[in-house]
Amino acid sequence: MDVIWQAVLAALSMLLTLDERLMEVILLSLEVSLTALLIASLIGLPIAACLALTRFPGRKTILVLFNAMMGLPPVVVGLVVYLLLSRSGPFGVFNLLFTPTAMIIAQVVLVTPIIVSLSRESLETMRHEYHDTLRSMGAAPAQAISILVWDGRFTLATAHLAGFGRAVAEVGAVMIVGGNIDHMTRVMTTAIALEASKGDLVVALGLGIVLVALSLAVNVLVYGLRSMGEARAAS
């Protein structure tokens, strides 16, 4: 127990002194996950709006597909992206394998279904609530979407935070396509797995503390945004 306690204190000391080794891994993790979240949002929000506000043949099939993709095994996603980006794959010419770009691609595949499914549900609920108002205003489709997105910004932000939580905690897919290369593709989750296997509890615990803190912060933000949304709806 004393060894674990000493490791925890040493890990906290590294964090407080902004240890260069830890900061490099943490910053790369945030860069990869936030970039993936931005791209997934640019892809997912228009799809969610289309699914929420329009009716067309095959819509239910697409909804089921995106809902199923929310539970995709990360290692399978990593394997598929690996095959696509490998030298024998269709995108091998770009030499993206074992780079942060490959990790971003894998995370986009994992995060986009979450944003699409949760955002679609939110926008569709609001569409039913605002139907009469929008109709009386004679709002065009683009105007209706902008109104719904603005008024549903709290719930949409919750969907994005859920996507960020999935991305930053991912290990299987990024390990396969990134390779966990020091100073290049080593992020928090892969570094924790490596350092724990080596018995370096100090670094593993330091990164673990940051990862847990990020998870708690995301949950606090989700709760706060949900409360703000409910308070706004009640008023």
URVENRA-V879458 format. One line per field, one symbol per residue. ss: DSSP state (~ for helix, > for strand, _ for the rest). Layout:
ss: ???
This chain:
ss: _~~~~~~~~~~~~~~~___~~~~~~~~~~~~~~~~~~~~~~~~~~~~~~~~~~_____~~~~~~~~~~~____~~~~~~~~~~~~______~~~_____~~~~~~~~~~~~~~~~~~~~~~~~~~~~~~~~~~~~~~___~~~~~~~~~~~_~~~~~~~~~~~~~~~~___~~~~~~~_________~~~~~~~~~~~__~~~~~~~~~~~~~~~~~~~~~~~~~~~~~~~~~~_
